[in-house]
Amino acid sequence: MKTMTFVTGQPLAAGQVSPNLSSVMALPEGVPVGSGGRRSLRHILLGHPEDVRQTIHLLHTLHYAETVLWSPIMTVEEAITITTAQGEAMSLLRRWVH
């Protein structure tokens, strides 16, 4: 299993896919990380790369999140572990596409 790491940096060009999870996920510069007393909400999209890309664009169309704020799309070669801080909650929605 792998733990995903987030750092600030420039995202890949539109349509590019990182080779695997050993790459570090990047957020565009200027994105606040842990700003003051505000709480953060992490969004994770898991699925076929094209479905993930379409969902990112749908969320942009709905004025929820700019496409450039998402990390590059990466292929998943092995199981991953998502860690949370104490007291955080989680909800999962599974939708079938096609």
Secondary structure as GFF3:
##gff-version 3
##sequence-region A 1 98
A	DSSP	beta_strand	2	3	.	.	.	ID=ss1
A	DSSP	beta_strand	6	8	.	.	.	ID=ss2
A	DSSP	beta_strand	17	18	.	.	.	ID=ss3
A	DSSP	beta_strand	25	27	.	.	.	ID=ss4
A	DSSP	alpha_helix	49	61	.	.	.	ID=ss5
A	DSSP	three_ten_helix	67	69	.	.	.	ID=ss6
A	DSSP	beta_strand	73	74	.	.	.	ID=ss7
A	DSSP	beta_strand	80	81	.	.	.	ID=ss8
###
